Amino acid sequence: MNDIDIKRISTPITTGIPHRSPQDVADSTSCRSFKDILQERIDTATGVNFSRHAINRVMEREIDLSGENLERLNEAIKLAEEKGLDDTLILLDEAAFIVSVKNNTVITTVNKDEMTGNVFTNIDGTVVI
């Protein structure tokens, strides 16, 4: 018989999708903060933007930003824009939002527990929705 040299390949061959460890996934994606992810979701779901300060207040004060409430907030911003308002207080059930209408941005927000006795200044008008 012929002498045949058989050499083994020491590197495994993988077919299909290669296995990635959780660390590989974390390294390959930028580790974004919860606030950044929340902001992205809010921006995607609505036309209104939230400042970093407002996002912090939403999280700290556990304010409900469900789809329905975001729609109502957008509706209130449109009403304020129609009336020519700029910095507007929007009262929405159990939360208050200070909104820059011209920038379409929520500046800050307060929950119902902090509204009592609070004075809102530097606003052009208020929308109750």
Secondary structure, DSSP 4 states (H G I P E B T S, - for coil): ----------S----SSPP--HHHHHHHS----HHHHHHHHHHHH-S-EE-HHHHHHHHHTT----HHHHHHHHHHHHHHHHTT-SEEEEEETTEEEEEETTTTEEEEEEEHHHHTT----S-SEEEE-
